[in-house]
């Protein structure tokens, strides 16, 4: 089948703990533009994990495999059969890891951003997210929303211009799709209790991480990279929310990874 006849690539994007698809900001548009170089017409699907976004009123599963199945069911309902590419950060990256392990034929490739997984890193490095959890457990009242979101924004970004625009948008998202305390705890438990396989994933993977991440130690990504033998790209200045801090860098890293795989004959050419 020629490149012109091949169906456009599908990318599914997943966020992290208590964050929804709206928190990607401008990144999806940046990624879509970059993907045109390698995968013209690529389709991006921004999925909300159960308990967040449009699914904020649903109970979040307390186990990562159950979150995987909820995401697969949502894609099936949308008529997406795969294989797909997956890109995710934090809790979403754990979901992707399990997805690849359980359903490798459904995944063409995966990009994991700023994640930590048992059994590859020590407890004290993996559980820097406790600082993040403390912020997420601030008052969920209307009066507390802005203060909490401002502190989360400050903890997770370093390069994003400090204006009111992004904060206003985050407060709007929280009020439109409020994430309750119960779902926050359920998601955190799922992330904390998940244990990945030591075996190298069947699908190609790329790891991206931020050296200045104050939520998850970047060396967690390095440990995963070494254990699985998959490539790692390190951003020296960005914070935990790497796609918000430097979306163009993330998009270029993804495109360069696809180019490398194509040149190595690991994926068919998809350029016009």
Buried (B, 14 or more C-beta within 10 A) or exposed (E): EEEEEBEEBBBBBBBBBBBBBBBBBEBBEBBBEBBEBBBBEBBBBBBBBBBBBEBBEBEBBBBBBBBBBBBBEBBEEEEBEBBBBBBBBBBBBBBBBBBBBBBEEBBBBBBBBBBBBEEBBEEEBBBBBEEBBEBBBBEBEEEEBBEBBBBBBBBBBBBBEEEEEBBEBBBEBBEEBBBBEEBBBBBBBBBBEBEBBEEEBEBBBBBBBBEBBBBBBBBBBBBBBEBBEBBBBBBEEBBBBBBBBBBBBBBBBBBBBBBBBBEEEEBEEBEE
